[in-house]
Amino acid sequence: MIPTIESSGAWLLHEPMSIKKGLQNDEQNLVKVASKSAIDLLRREYGSGVRRGDLVVALTPDQPDKSVCKRLIGFPGDTILRDPLFIDLDDPDSQYIQVPKNHVWLAGDNLTNSRDSRSYGPVALPLLRGKVFAKYADEFLVVNSGTFV
């Protein structure tokens, strides 16, 4: 079996719809992962690195041997609604969290069936492994901008 995430120039293996379900091993679909440091990834002010809404690969805080592919939705200092699927009407303010310094908030695309920051909290920057920038399928290459090659 090919490792899901390799140490450099890694390829992330997944099924066509696995972004919503979690990572699966399927050698016919590959996602190239950028190998950049976590600090470089957060240089959003300069038009480089990751931006809100990008797919990233990270290790989970509660299972650091497990890699996940999630959407980055919160940067340090952002205020995030913990779980948009469950709002406590008796105490709505308790539903918000401010992302701590040197952390990000990750969410799965399938909110009803995803283990993400709602489960394990903010993710420390050193646990970020890279940004998904392309998906390779048998017949085409899709880069992060949605362009087919």
C-alpha positions in Angstrom: 0.0 0.0 0.0 1.3 3.5 -0.9 1.4 5.8 2.2 -1.4 8.4 2.1 0.9 11.2 2.9 4.7 11.1 2.2 7.2 13.4 3.7 8.0 15.5 0.7 6.2 16.3 -2.6 3.4 14.1 -1.2 0.4 12.7 -3.1 -2.8 12.4 -1.2 -5.0 9.4 -2.2 -8.8 9.6 -2.1 -12.0 8.5 -3.8 -13.8 11.0 -6.0 -16.2 12.1 -3.3 -14.0 11.4 -0.3 -13.5 15.1 0.6 -17.0 14.8 2.1 -16.3 11.4 3.7 -12.7 11.5 4.8 -9.6 10.0 3.1 -9.8 6.7 1.3 -7.0 4.8 -0.5 -7.8 4.8 -4.2 -4.8 4.8 -6.5 -6.8 6.1 -9.5 -7.3 9.5 -7.9 -4.4 11.6 -6.6 -4.3 15.0 -5.0 -0.9 16.8 -5.0 -0.1 18.4 -1.7 2.1 21.4 -1.5 5.0 21.0 0.9 5.3 24.3 2.7 5.9 25.3 6.3 2.8 26.2 8.3 4.0 29.8 8.7 4.3 30.1 4.9 0.8 28.7 4.5 -0.6 31.5 6.6 0.9 34.4 4.6 -2.5 35.3 3.2 -1.8 39.0 3.3 0.7 38.6 0.5 -1.5 36.6 -1.9 0.3 33.4 -1.2 -0.2 30.4 1.0 -3.7 29.2 2.0 -6.8 31.2 2.1 -10.1 30.8 3.8 -12.0 28.0 2.0 -8.9 26.1 0.7 -8.6 22.4 1.2 -5.6 21.4 3.4 -4.1 18.3 4.7 -3.4 18.1 8.5 -2.8 15.7 11.3 -5.6 15.6 13.8 -4.8 16.8 17.3 -6.3 13.8 19.0 -4.8 11.2 16.6 -1.5 12.7 15.3 -0.8 9.6 13.2 -4.0 10.2 11.2 -4.1 12.6 8.2 -7.3 14.4 7.2 -8.3 16.6 4.3 -10.5 19.5 5.5 -11.5 23.0 4.4 -9.8 25.8 6.3 -12.4 28.2 7.5 -10.8 30.0 10.4 -7.5 31.8 11.0 -6.0 32.9 14.3 -8.2 35.6 15.8 -11.3 34.7 13.8 -14.6 34.1 15.7 -16.2 30.9 14.5 -19.6 29.4 15.1 -18.7 26.0 16.6 -21.4 23.9 15.0 -23.8 25.6 12.5 -26.0 22.4 12.7 -26.7 22.9 16.5 -27.3 26.3 18.0 -28.2 26.5 21.7 -31.0 29.1 21.8 -30.7 29.4 25.6 -27.0 30.5 25.4 -26.2 31.5 21.8 -22.9 33.2 22.8 -21.5 29.9 24.0 -21.6 28.6 20.5 -18.8 30.8 19.3 -15.1 30.3 19.7 -12.1 32.6 18.9 -9.4 30.7 17.1 -6.3 30.9 19.2 -2.9 32.3 18.1 -1.0 29.8 16.0 -4.1 27.7 15.3 -6.6 27.3 12.5 -10.2 26.0 12.4 -10.9 23.1 9.9 -14.3 21.8 8.7 -15.4 18.9 6.5 -17.6 19.6 3.5 -20.2 17.1 4.8 -21.0 18.8 8.2 -23.5 16.1 9.2 -20.9 13.3 8.9 -17.5 14.9 9.5 -14.9 14.7 12.3 -13.3 18.1 12.2 -12.5 21.1 14.5 -16.0 20.8 15.9 -14.8 17.5 17.4 -11.1 18.1 18.2 -11.0 21.8 18.5 -8.6 24.3 16.8 -5.6 22.7 15.0 -2.1 23.9 15.8 -0.1 25.2 12.8 2.6 22.6 13.1 0.0 19.9 12.3 -0.8 21.5 8.9 0.9 19.4 6.2 0.1 21.2 3.0 -2.5 22.7 0.7 -4.3 20.7 -1.8 -3.7 22.3 -5.2 -4.6 19.6 -7.8 -6.5 16.5 -8.2 -5.4 13.9 -10.7 -8.0 11.5 -12.2 -7.5 9.0 -15.0 -8.6 11.4 -17.7 -7.9 14.9 -16.5 -6.1 17.1 -14.0 -8.1 19.6 -11.9 -6.1 22.4 -10.3 -7.4 24.2 -7.3 -8.8 27.0 -9.4 -11.2 24.6 -11.0 -9.2 24.5 -14.3 -9.3 21.3 -16.3 -6.0 20.3 -18.0 
